[in-house]
Amino acid sequence: GQQLNQSPQSMFIQEGEDVSMNCTSSSIFNTWLWYKQDPGEGPVLLIALYKAGELTSNGRLTAQFGITRKDSFLNISASIPSDVGIYFCAVQNYGGSQGNLIFGKGTKLSVKP
Amino acid sequence: DGGITQSPKYLFRKEGQNVTLSCEQNLNHDAMYWYRQDPGQGLRLIYYSQIVNDFQKGDIAEGYSVSREKKESFPLTVTSAQKNPTAFYLCASSHRLPANTGELFFGEGSRLTVL
């Protein structure tokens, strides 16, 4: 099936630093999403992108939908300890064995106070 | 409050036993999903259901079974045929396509450990 390549796999940063992660695909997708999973919890949607080239912010988070529709990035500015968790990119699929969403393998973020 | 509830949160099982994980939602969503999460593997789809009395296999359905007799409920049975069942299991729900904008609502997960 389709795969998303998410990088980096993990990040260890100091509180206050900015963070950048990205996600690429070999196929075109028309909806890109970013989820965050707190330790021991289920993922929660952070940002949804529906238009190529779109740049969307949610507080300290900014995400962009690549113009080629094959990639997206997520930036976190001035990180704080509660940013710790796993960040997943996802694209909207339309059924098949991968269901309605295809997820990347995640970027695990650790923040040192 | 509306939400999605999984139980139990922690479960221990002996090899050779079947175990059923519960998932209930009161969000009036048509679609429900089961994912398995292993460290570094992301979220892998086990089964999903777009409507009552219908479900489809995901990428890793072998050794699992589901039912969808009610809109609110989508239980997952981990059978003895599943060779490596120790994992974190996540249930989710959403609107059906085409109304689905990509947002899945997840439960808090069930951690299954096989002894």
HADDOCK unambig.tbl for C-alpha pairs under 7 A between the chains (distance, minus, plus):
assign (segid A and resid 41 and name CA) (segid B and resid 108 and name CA) 4.69 0.50 0.50
assign (segid A and resid 41 and name CA) (segid B and resid 109 and name CA) 6.36 0.50 0.50
assign (segid A and resid 42 and name CA) (segid B and resid 90 and name CA) 6.73 0.50 0.50
assign (segid A and resid 42 and name CA) (segid B and resid 106 and name CA) 5.25 0.50 0.50
assign (segid A and resid 42 and name CA) (segid B and resid 107 and name CA) 5.59 0.50 0.50
assign (segid A and resid 42 and name CA) (segid B and resid 108 and name CA) 4.73 0.50 0.50
assign (segid A and resid 42 and name CA) (segid B and resid 109 and name CA) 6.06 0.50 0.50
assign (segid A and resid 43 and name CA) (segid B and resid 106 and name CA) 6.21 0.50 0.50
assign (segid A and resid 44 and name CA) (segid B and resid 105 and name CA) 6.99 0.50 0.50
assign (segid A and resid 45 and name CA) (segid B and resid 103 and name CA) 6.51 0.50 0.50
assign (segid A and resid 92 and name CA) (segid B and resid 102 and name CA) 5.84 0.50 0.50
assign (segid A and resid 97 and name CA) (segid B and resid 57 and name CA) 6.04 0.50 0.50
assign (segid A and resid 97 and name CA) (segid B and resid 58 and name CA) 4.26 0.50 0.50
assign (segid A and resid 97 and name CA) (segid B and resid 59 and name CA) 5.19 0.50 0.50
assign (segid A and resid 98 and name CA) (segid B and resid 45 and name CA) 6.31 0.50 0.50
assign (segid A and resid 98 and name CA) (segid B and resid 58 and name CA) 5.65 0.50 0.50
assign (segid A and resid 98 and name CA) (segid B and resid 59 and name CA) 6.08 0.50 0.50
assign (segid A and resid 99 and name CA) (segid B and resid 48 and name CA) 6.82 0.50 0.50
assign (segid A and resid 99 and name CA) (segid B and resid 58 and name CA) 6.68 0.50 0.50
assign (segid A and resid 101 and name CA) (segid B and resid 102 and name CA) 6.95 0.50 0.50
assign (segid A and resid 103 and name CA) (segid B and resid 42 and name CA) 7.00 0.50 0.50
assign (segid A and resid 103 and name CA) (segid B and resid 43 and name CA) 6.39 0.50 0.50
assign (segid A and resid 104 and name CA) (segid B and resid 42 and name CA) 6.35 0.50 0.50
assign (segid A and resid 105 and name CA) (segid B and resid 40 and name CA) 6.44 0.50 0.50
assign (segid A and resid 105 and name CA) (segid B and resid 41 and name CA) 5.51 0.50 0.50
assign (segid A and resid 105 and name CA) (segid B and resid 42 and name CA) 3.86 0.50 0.50
assign (segid A and resid 105 and name CA) (segid B and resid 43 and name CA) 6.95 0.50 0.50
assign (segid A and resid 106 and name CA) (segid B and resid 42 and name CA) 5.82 0.50 0.50
